[in-house]
Amino acid sequence: MSWERLTAELADDQVYEVEFESRKYQVEVELLENTERYIHVAVSVDDGSLPAPILPLTDSFIRYKDSSGSEG
């Protein structure tokens, strides 16, 4: 997905529920940064059982706008 589309899709945080192997998970996707060179996106997942909602599994990624894949 292009950085332009990601930025548009994440104008508002995205929160939804998915089901995998008969278990439900809440997924949150948030735009953390939108700089001149890149966007930084966070993804968090939890299953609603403690302590997951307090400390969900979280990761993030950077999508460079020049599509070179590097800061340089």
Phi and psi in radians as a Rosetta constraint file:
Dihedral C 1 N 2 CA 2 C 2 CIRCULARHARMONIC -1.214 0.35
Dihedral N 2 CA 2 C 2 N 3 CIRCULARHARMONIC 2.775 0.35
Dihedral C 2 N 3 CA 3 C 3 CIRCULARHARMONIC -1.146 0.35
Dihedral N 3 CA 3 C 3 N 4 CIRCULARHARMONIC -0.560 0.35
Dihedral C 3 N 4 CA 4 C 4 CIRCULARHARMONIC -1.116 0.35
Dihedral N 4 CA 4 C 4 N 5 CIRCULARHARMONIC -0.764 0.35
Dihedral C 4 N 5 CA 5 C 5 CIRCULARHARMONIC -1.203 0.35
Dihedral N 5 CA 5 C 5 N 6 CIRCULARHARMONIC -0.720 0.35
Dihedral C 5 N 6 CA 6 C 6 CIRCULARHARMONIC -1.021 0.35
Dihedral N 6 CA 6 C 6 N 7 CIRCULARHARMONIC -0.786 0.35
Dihedral C 6 N 7 CA 7 C 7 CIRCULARHARMONIC -1.060 0.35
Dihedral N 7 CA 7 C 7 N 8 CIRCULARHARMONIC -0.765 0.35
Dihedral C 7 N 8 CA 8 C 8 CIRCULARHARMONIC -1.156 0.35
Dihedral N 8 CA 8 C 8 N 9 CIRCULARHARMONIC -0.782 0.35
Dihedral C 8 N 9 CA 9 C 9 CIRCULARHARMONIC -1.127 0.35
Dihedral N 9 CA 9 C 9 N 10 CIRCULARHARMONIC -0.541 0.35
Dihedral C 9 N 10 CA 10 C 10 CIRCULARHARMONIC -1.788 0.35
Dihedral N 10 CA 10 C 10 N 11 CIRCULARHARMONIC 0.389 0.35
Dihedral C 10 N 11 CA 11 C 11 CIRCULARHARMONIC -0.985 0.35
Dihedral N 11 CA 11 C 11 N 12 CIRCULARHARMONIC -0.626 0.35
Dihedral C 11 N 12 CA 12 C 12 CIRCULARHARMONIC -2.067 0.35
Dihedral N 12 CA 12 C 12 N 13 CIRCULARHARMONIC 2.520 0.35
Dihedral C 12 N 13 CA 13 C 13 CIRCULARHARMONIC -0.958 0.35
Dihedral N 13 CA 13 C 13 N 14 CIRCULARHARMONIC 2.498 0.35
Dihedral C 13 N 14 CA 14 C 14 CIRCULARHARMONIC -1.813 0.35
Dihedral N 14 CA 14 C 14 N 15 CIRCULARHARMONIC 2.160 0.35
Dihedral C 14 N 15 CA 15 C 15 CIRCULARHARMONIC -2.256 0.35
Dihedral N 15 CA 15 C 15 N 16 CIRCULARHARMONIC 2.211 0.35
Dihedral C 15 N 16 CA 16 C 16 CIRCULARHARMONIC -2.673 0.35
Dihedral N 16 CA 16 C 16 N 17 CIRCULARHARMONIC 2.961 0.35
Dihedral C 16 N 17 CA 17 C 17 CIRCULARHARMONIC -2.021 0.35
Dihedral N 17 CA 17 C 17 N 18 CIRCULARHARMONIC 2.413 0.35
Dihedral C 17 N 18 CA 18 C 18 CIRCULARHARMONIC -2.204 0.35
Dihedral N 18 CA 18 C 18 N 19 CIRCULARHARMONIC 2.726 0.35
Dihedral C 18 N 19 CA 19 C 19 CIRCULARHARMONIC -2.040 0.35
Dihedral N 19 CA 19 C 19 N 20 CIRCULARHARMONIC 2.322 0.35
Dihedral C 19 N 20 CA 20 C 20 CIRCULARHARMONIC -2.461 0.35
Dihedral N 20 CA 20 C 20 N 21 CIRCULARHARMONIC 2.163 0.35
Dihedral C 20 N 21 CA 21 C 21 CIRCULARHARMONIC 0.881 0.35
Dihedral N 21 CA 21 C 21 N 22 CIRCULARHARMONIC 0.848 0.35
Dihedral C 21 N 22 CA 22 C 22 CIRCULARHARMONIC 1.133 0.35
Dihedral N 22 CA 22 C 22 N 23 CIRCULARHARMONIC 0.252 0.35
Dihedral C 22 N 23 CA 23 C 23 CIRCULARHARMONIC -2.047 0.35
Dihedral N 23 CA 23 C 23 N 24 CIRCULARHARMONIC 2.488 0.35
Dihedral C 23 N 24 CA 24 C 24 CIRCULARHARMONIC -1.727 0.35
Dihedral N 24 CA 24 C 24 N 25 CIRCULARHARMONIC 2.437 0.35
Dihedral C 24 N 25 CA 25 C 25 CIRCULARHARMONIC -2.263 0.35
Dihedral N 25 CA 25 C 25 N 26 CIRCULARHARMONIC 2.480 0.35
Dihedral C 25 N 26 CA 26 C 26 CIRCULARHARMONIC -1.691 0.35
Dihedral N 26 CA 26 C 26 N 27 CIRCULARHARMONIC 2.278 0.35
Dihedral C 26 N 27 CA 27 C 27 CIRCULARHARMONIC -2.067 0.35
Dihedral N 27 CA 27 C 27 N 28 CIRCULARHARMONIC 2.306 0.35
Dihedral C 27 N 28 CA 28 C 28 CIRCULARHARMONIC -2.170 0.35
Dihedral N 28 CA 28 C 28 N 29 CIRCULARHARMONIC 2.306 0.35
Dihedral C 28 N 29 CA 29 C 29 CIRCULARHARMONIC -2.175 0.35
Dihedral N 29 CA 29 C 29 N 30 CIRCULARHARMONIC 2.236 0.35
Dihedral C 29 N 30 CA 30 C 30 CIRCULARHARMONIC -2.396 0.35
Dihedral N 30 CA 30 C 30 N 31 CIRCULARHARMONIC 2.386 0.35
Dihedral C 30 N 31 CA 31 C 31 CIRCULARHARMONIC -1.421 0.35
Dihedral N 31 CA 31 C 31 N 32 CIRCULARHARMONIC 1.998 0.35
Dihedral C 31 N 32 CA 32 C 32 CIRCULARHARMONIC -1.523 0.35
Dihedral N 32 CA 32 C 32 N 33 CIRCULARHARMONIC -0.759 0.35
Dihedral C 32 N 33 CA 33 C 33 CIRCULARHARMONIC -2.442 0.35
Dihedral N 33 CA 33 C 33 N 34 CIRCULARHARMONIC 2.559 0.35
Dihedral C 33 N 34 CA 34 C 34 CIRCULARHARMONIC -2.379 0.35
Dihedral N 34 CA 34 C 34 N 35 CIRCULARHARMONIC 1.564 0.35
Dihedral C 34 N 35 CA 35 C 35 CIRCULARHARMONIC -1.680 0.35
Dihedral N 35 CA 35 C 35 N 36 CIRCULARHARMONIC -3.134 0.35
Dihedral C 35 N 36 CA 36 C 36 CIRCULARHARMONIC -1.126 0.35
Dihedral N 36 CA 36 C 36 N 37 CIRCULARHARMONIC -0.531 0.35
Dihedral C 36 N 37 CA 37 C 37 CIRCULARHARMONIC -1.827 0.35
Dihedral N 37 CA 37 C 37 N 38 CIRCULARHARMONIC -0.401 0.35
Dihedral C 37 N 38 CA 38 C 38 CIRCULARHARMONIC -2.749 0.35
Dihedral N 38 CA 38 C 38 N 39 CIRCULARHARMONIC 2.907 0.35
Dihedral C 38 N 39 CA 39 C 39 CIRCULARHARMONIC -2.055 0.35
Dihedral N 39 CA 39 C 39 N 40 CIRCULARHARMONIC 2.623 0.35
Dihedral C 39 N 40 CA 40 C 40 CIRCULARHARMONIC -2.138 0.35
Dihedral N 40 CA 40 C 40 N 41 CIRCULARHARMONIC 2.121 0.35
Dihedral C 40 N 41 CA 41 C 41 CIRCULARHARMONIC -2.095 0.35
Dihedral N 41 CA 41 C 41 N 42 CIRCULARHARMONIC 2.382 0.35
Dihedral C 41 N 42 CA 42 C 42 CIRCULARHARMONIC -1.915 0.35
Dihedral N 42 CA 42 C 42 N 43 CIRCULARHARMONIC 2.513 0.35
Dihedral C 42 N 43 CA 43 C 43 CIRCULARHARMONIC -2.250 0.35
Dihedral N 43 CA 43 C 43 N 44 CIRCULARHARMONIC 2.223 0.35
Dihedral C 43 N 44 CA 44 C 44 CIRCULARHARMONIC -2.185 0.35
Dihedral N 44 CA 44 C 44 N 45 CIRCULARHARMONIC 2.467 0.35
Dihedral C 44 N 45 CA 45 C 45 CIRCULARHARMONIC -2.363 0.35
Dihedral N 45 CA 45 C 45 N 46 CIRCULARHARMONIC 2.364 0.35
Dihedral C 45 N 46 CA 46 C 46 CIRCULARHARMONIC -2.565 0.35
Dihedral N 46 CA 46 C 46 N 47 CIRCULARHARMONIC 2.798 0.35
Dihedral C 46 N 47 CA 47 C 47 CIRCULARHARMONIC -1.821 0.35
Dihedral N 47 CA 47 C 47 N 48 CIRCULARHARMONIC 0.127 0.35
Dihedral C 47 N 48 CA 48 C 48 CIRCULARHARMONIC 1.501 0.35
Dihedral N 48 CA 48 C 48 N 49 CIRCULARHARMONIC -0.148 0.35
Dihedral C 48 N 49 CA 49 C 49 CIRCULARHARMONIC -1.631 0.35
Dihedral N 49 CA 49 C 49 N 50 CIRCULARHARMONIC 2.500 0.35
Dihedral C 49 N 50 CA 50 C 50 CIRCULARHARMONIC -1.123 0.35
Dihedral N 50 CA 50 C 50 N 51 CIRCULARHARMONIC 2.491 0.35
Dihedral C 50 N 51 CA 51 C 51 CIRCULARHARMONIC -1.636 0.35
Dihedral N 51 CA 51 C 51 N 52 CIRCULARHARMONIC 0.238 0.35
Dihedral C 51 N 52 CA 52 C 52 CIRCULARHARMONIC -0.920 0.35
Dihedral N 52 CA 52 C 52 N 53 CIRCULARHARMONIC -0.765 0.35
Dihedral C 52 N 53 CA 53 C 53 CIRCULARHARMONIC -1.140 0.35
Dihedral N 53 CA 53 C 53 N 54 CIRCULARHARMONIC -0.438 0.35
Dihedral C 53 N 54 CA 54 C 54 CIRCULARHARMONIC -1.413 0.35
Dihedral N 54 CA 54 C 54 N 55 CIRCULARHARMONIC -0.723 0.35
Dihedral C 54 N 55 CA 55 C 55 CIRCULARHARMONIC -2.267 0.35
Dihedral N 55 CA 55 C 55 N 56 CIRCULARHARMONIC 1.324 0.35
Dihedral C 55 N 56 CA 56 C 56 CIRCULARHARMONIC -1.208 0.35
Dihedral N 56 CA 56 C 56 N 57 CIRCULARHARMONIC 2.784 0.35
Dihedral C 56 N 57 CA 57 C 57 CIRCULARHARMONIC -1.159 0.35
Dihedral N 57 CA 57 C 57 N 58 CIRCULARHARMONIC 2.111 0.35
Dihedral C 57 N 58 CA 58 C 58 CIRCULARHARMONIC -2.310 0.35
Dihedral N 58 CA 58 C 58 N 59 CIRCULARHARMONIC 2.465 0.35
Dihedral C 58 N 59 CA 59 C 59 CIRCULARHARMONIC -2.547 0.35
Dihedral N 59 CA 59 C 59 N 60 CIRCULARHARMONIC 2.909 0.35
Dihedral C 59 N 60 CA 60 C 60 CIRCULARHARMONIC -2.503 0.35
Dihedral N 60 CA 60 C 60 N 61 CIRCULARHARMONIC 2.841 0.35
Dihedral C 60 N 61 CA 61 C 61 CIRCULARHARMONIC -2.520 0.35
Dihedral N 61 CA 61 C 61 N 62 CIRCULARHARMONIC 2.785 0.35
Dihedral C 61 N 62 CA 62 C 62 CIRCULARHARMONIC -2.012 0.35
Dihedral N 62 CA 62 C 62 N 63 CIRCULARHARMONIC 2.331 0.35
Dihedral C 62 N 63 CA 63 C 63 CIRCULARHARMONIC -2.031 0.35
Dihedral N 63 CA 63 C 63 N 64 CIRCULARHARMONIC 1.958 0.35
Dihedral C 63 N 64 CA 64 C 64 CIRCULARHARMONIC -1.310 0.35
Dihedral N 64 CA 64 C 64 N 65 CIRCULARHARMONIC 2.443 0.35
Dihedral C 64 N 65 CA 65 C 65 CIRCULARHARMONIC -1.307 0.35
Dihedral N 65 CA 65 C 65 N 66 CIRCULARHARMONIC -0.458 0.35
Dihedral C 65 N 66 CA 66 C 66 CIRCULARHARMONIC -1.525 0.35
Dihedral N 66 CA 66 C 66 N 67 CIRCULARHARMONIC 0.047 0.35
Dihedral C 66 N 67 CA 67 C 67 CIRCULARHARMONIC 0.997 0.35
Dihedral N 67 CA 67 C 67 N 68 CIRCULARHARMONIC 0.345 0.35
Dihedral C 67 N 68 CA 68 C 68 CIRCULARHARMONIC -1.421 0.35
Dihedral N 68 CA 68 C 68 N 69 CIRCULARHARMONIC -0.392 0.35
Dihedral C 68 N 69 CA 69 C 69 CIRCULARHARMONIC 1.420 0.35
Dihedral N 69 CA 69 C 69 N 70 CIRCULARHARMONIC 0.203 0.35
Dihedral C 69 N 70 CA 70 C 70 CIRCULARHARMONIC -2.526 0.35
Dihedral N 70 CA 70 C 70 N 71 CIRCULARHARMONIC 2.852 0.35
Dihedral C 70 N 71 CA 71 C 71 CIRCULARHARMONIC -1.281 0.35
Dihedral N 71 CA 71 C 71 N 72 CIRCULARHARMONIC -0.519 0.35
